[in-house]
Amino acid sequence: MSFSLKIIRKSEQITSLWSGGKTTQLAIYPEEADYSKRDFKWRISTAEVEVDESLFTHLPGIQRIIMILDGEMSLQHKGKHRVHLKPFEQDRFDGSWTTRSIGRVTDFNLMLAEGCEGDISTIHLNDGIHSEVLDNRESSKRTDAYYCFKGKSRMNIDEKETIVLEQGDLVILNIDQSCNNLNIKLSNHDDDSTATIIKASIFY
């Protein structure tokens, strides 16, 4: 099976300031891409919005998906739609839109350039094991990113490799077209603990 694995620990992630608060880049592709130059295919980040109202950065050609991790936010897309988001709810919109946010939150962001598709989901590990099978028959490449938002979890890949994820850590799995039926198991690290994983899947 053809896949590559990368672990990005919380201590390796870079946090920077923006007009509304702080943002942490979790991963970008290609790895040498520069967000400020907008030369990426996809980017995953978290942000802390520390002001009551903010205007989103204009990003033409970029599709955006935002999920709230903590707090509540209203998004107003001028001439488009409005939405009020609570924790683990999400909105998908075009980066070229004029978007204003109301509310102080922590959020999870997936940015997708032309040629990429993707989605975000939440995995709550309250008890038992979450199992899934990844395949890549529909696109030339697939990336799945697992972000440990809360708690501590254990990830097993194809019964071969086990990774322990601390809070804030990210695991990236890159899968090419020859790799089908990759078995992933996620569980709490300790029997009496809980964990929440945010998963981003990207096809390109």
C-alpha positions in Angstrom: 0.0 0.0 0.0 1.3 3.4 -1.0 0.9 6.1 1.6 3.0 8.5 3.6 2.6 9.6 7.2 3.6 12.8 8.9 3.1 13.9 12.5 3.2 17.6 13.3 3.3 18.1 17.1 1.8 21.1 18.7 5.3 22.4 19.6 6.3 22.4 15.9 3.3 24.6 14.8 3.8 28.3 14.1 1.3 30.8 15.5 1.1 34.3 14.1 -1.0 37.4 14.6 -3.8 38.6 12.3 -6.1 41.7 12.6 -8.6 39.8 14.7 -6.4 37.6 16.9 -4.0 34.7 16.5 -3.8 31.9 13.9 -1.8 28.7 13.9 -0.9 27.0 10.6 -1.2 23.3 11.1 -0.3 22.1 7.6 0.1 23.5 4.1 0.6 21.8 0.7 3.0 21.9 -0.9 5.1 22.1 2.2 7.3 24.9 0.7 4.2 27.0 -0.1 3.9 30.4 1.5 0.4 31.4 2.7 1.2 35.1 2.2 2.0 34.3 -1.5 -1.2 32.3 -1.9 0.7 29.6 -3.8 -0.7 26.7 -1.8 -3.1 23.9 -3.0 -4.6 23.5 0.5 -4.0 24.8 4.0 -5.2 23.7 7.4 -5.2 26.1 10.4 -6.8 27.1 13.6 -7.6 30.7 14.7 -8.6 32.5 17.8 -10.9 35.4 17.1 -10.3 37.9 19.9 -12.5 40.8 18.7 -16.2 41.1 18.6 -16.3 41.8 14.9 -13.8 41.1 12.1 -13.6 41.2 8.3 -12.2 38.1 6.7 -9.1 38.2 4.5 -10.0 38.4 0.8 -8.9 35.1 -0.8 -10.1 34.9 -4.4 -9.8 31.5 -6.0 -9.9 29.8 -2.5 -12.8 27.7 -1.2 -13.1 27.9 2.6 -14.6 25.7 5.2 -14.8 26.9 8.8 -15.8 24.8 11.9 -16.3 26.4 15.3 -14.3 24.6 18.1 -15.2 26.9 21.0 -17.7 29.7 21.3 -20.3 30.9 18.8 -20.0 33.0 15.7 -22.3 34.6 13.1 -20.9 34.8 9.5 -22.4 37.4 7.2 -21.5 36.9 3.5 -22.4 40.1 1.7 -25.0 39.4 -1.0 -25.0 35.7 -0.2 -26.0 33.9 3.0 -25.8 34.3 6.7 -25.3 31.6 9.3 -24.9 31.3 13.1 -22.5 28.6 14.1 -22.1 26.7 17.4 -19.3 24.3 18.4 -18.6 21.7 15.7 -21.0 23.4 13.2 -19.4 24.5 9.9 -19.9 26.8 6.9 -18.5 26.6 3.4 -18.0 29.7 1.3 -15.9 31.3 -1.4 -12.9 33.3 -0.2 -13.6 36.0 -2.8 -16.8 36.9 -0.9 -16.9 39.8 1.5 -17.4 38.0 4.8 -17.8 39.6 8.3 -17.8 37.6 11.5 -19.4 38.4 14.8 -18.4 36.6 17.9 -15.2 35.5 19.8 -14.4 31.9 19.0 -11.7 29.3 18.3 -12.2 27.8 14.9 -10.7 25.2 12.5 -10.1 26.3 8.9 -9.7 24.3 5.6 -8.7 26.3 2.5 -8.8 24.7 -0.9 -7.4 26.1 -4.1 -8.7 25.3 -7.6 -8.5 21.6 -8.3 -9.0 20.5 -4.7 -12.1 19.3 -3.0 -12.5 18.6 0.7 -14.6 18.4 3.8 -14.3 18.5 7.6 -15.9 16.1 10.2 -15.8 15.6 13.9 -14.9 12.3 15.7 -15.9 12.2 19.4 -14.1 9.4 21.2 -16.3 9.1 24.2 -16.0 5.3 24.5 -15.0 2.4 22.3 -13.1 2.6 19.0 -13.8 4.6 15.9 -12.9 2.6 12.8 -12.9 3.7 9.2 -11.5 2.6 5.8 -9.8 5.0 3.5 -9.6 4.4 -0.2 -8.6 6.6 -3.1 -10.3 5.3 -6.2 -11.9 8.7 -7.1 -8.9 11.0 -7.3 -5.2 10.9 -8.1 -4.3 11.8 -4.5 -6.0 12.0 -1.1 -4.9 13.6 2.2 -6.6 13.0 5.5 -5.5 15.1 8.5 -6.5 14.2 12.1 -6.2 17.1 14.6 -6.5 16.2 18.3 -8.6 19.1 19.6 -9.2 17.7 23.1 -7.8 15.0 25.2 -5.3 12.3 24.2 -5.9 9.6 21.6 -4.3 6.6 20.0 -4.3 6.0 16.2 -3.6 2.7 14.6 -2.9 2.4 10.9 -3.5 -1.0 9.2 -2.7 -2.8 12.4 0.9 -1.9 11.9 1.7 1.5 13.2 0.4 3.1 16.4 0.6 6.9 17.1 -0.3 8.6 20.4 -1.8 12.1 19.8 -1.5 14.7 22.5 -3.9 17.7 22.5 -3.0 20.0 19.6 -1.1 17.4 17.6 -1.8 16.7 13.9 -1.4 13.5 11.8 -1.3 13.7 8.0 -1.9 10.7 5.8 -1.1 11.1 2.1 -2.6 8.4 -0.1 -2.0 7.9 -3.8 -4.3 6.1 -6.3 -2.7 2.7 -5.8 -3.6 2.6 -2.1 -7.1 1.2 -1.3 -8.7 0.1 1.9 -6.4 1.7 4.4 -7.7 0.7 7.9 -7.7 3.5 10.5 -8.7 3.0 14.2 -8.9 5.8 16.7 -9.4 5.3 20.4 -9.0 7.1 23.7 -5.5 6.8 25.1 -6.9 6.0 28.5 -10.0 4.0 29.3 -11.5 6.7 31.5 -10.7 9.6 29.2 -12.4 11.3 26.2 -11.0 12.9 23.1 -12.2 14.9 20.2 -10.6 14.6 16.7 -11.3 17.0 13.9 -10.7 15.3 10.5 -10.1 17.1 7.2 -10.2 15.1 4.0 -8.8 16.6 0.8 -9.0 15.1 -2.8 -6.9 16.5 -5.6 
